[in-house]
Amino acid sequence: MDLWFARAKKLRTGQTEVACVSCHTVLPYCLARPALRKAAGQATPTPQESKVLDEIVRRVKAYGRREPLYENESRQSRGTEAVLDLLILAREDARQKRLEPDEPTREALDALWKEQRPDGAWAWLDFGLEPYEAADSVYYGAALAAWAIGNIHSYAGSADQGASDHIARLRAYLKREYPAQNLYNKTWMLLASCRLSGLLAHGQKQALIAELRRQQNADGGWSLYRLGPWTWSKSTVPSVPPGRPDVSPLSQSDGYATGLVVYSLRQAGLPTSHPVLKRAIDWLKANQREWQISHYRWKCWRAYSLNHAQEQGRSWEGMFMSDGATAFAALALLPSD
């Protein structure tokens, strides 16, 4: 996070600048770090946690007076940020056991509804970069929004309580578009359905769990590459990624896919004693290793870029997918939240 604060794109926010909130680094950190603190018996937030929350609150309060993530993609930037901001703030409210959203969370909710499209989803950044910023990421963003809303106590269990038209449109979009999604997006839908009611029927959940079981590798893990297919929608050649990914590591189990699937299945009620989860947890326990990129060394779980062969390079960006991998591996291994 210190490296991200130093090198991330800086955005004008009122009279100050803050670092961009990213799907690959900031969001996973905000999901996992408080859970790690709780497991370690540490009550005080880290300086990095406090800084992220402070910057997000400043962004929310400066709505309408802030630089978008990307000037030439203003609508997509607003939609993406509205979802990410609310999810991080709503998770913090849930950790604080607030029965009603805090003031910044209410402001983030207002921004979310202002940016919602008529179809119930949000415009999402599309740079042809899977899995976070591509044409099929709109569904991922909508699932994140549902997960965020489900973390707000007064919305979580009701199909018609509070902001009913907005939530009804979101539910309708997620249910309507679900059959066409790849397994990665369906996994996010499963996670969202654990917090917001009325998304997946029991039979759909069981069918999805069975599909995930079929995709489990022999070593117990999952491969992000195999949770596709992926569209690479901004590529100059249809269905070809914008770069040359290294297919060899992509075909193997990785920390991001394995951590995400295990965390989602546990949230959906599968016990850790279930054979599918037991094998996957054993894989996670065996695959936290020390890696070196340039002069940086991290003990983490690895995942690899679906778009570029960054893993063999010297750039710190080669660790972006491993940020998410490490966060979700931790969430998968920690006690359920």
Summary of the structure (lengths in Angstrom):
residues: 337
radius of gyration: 18.8
end to end distance: 22.6
largest distance: 54.0
contacts: 1140
relative contact order: 0.10
helix: 55%
strand: 7%
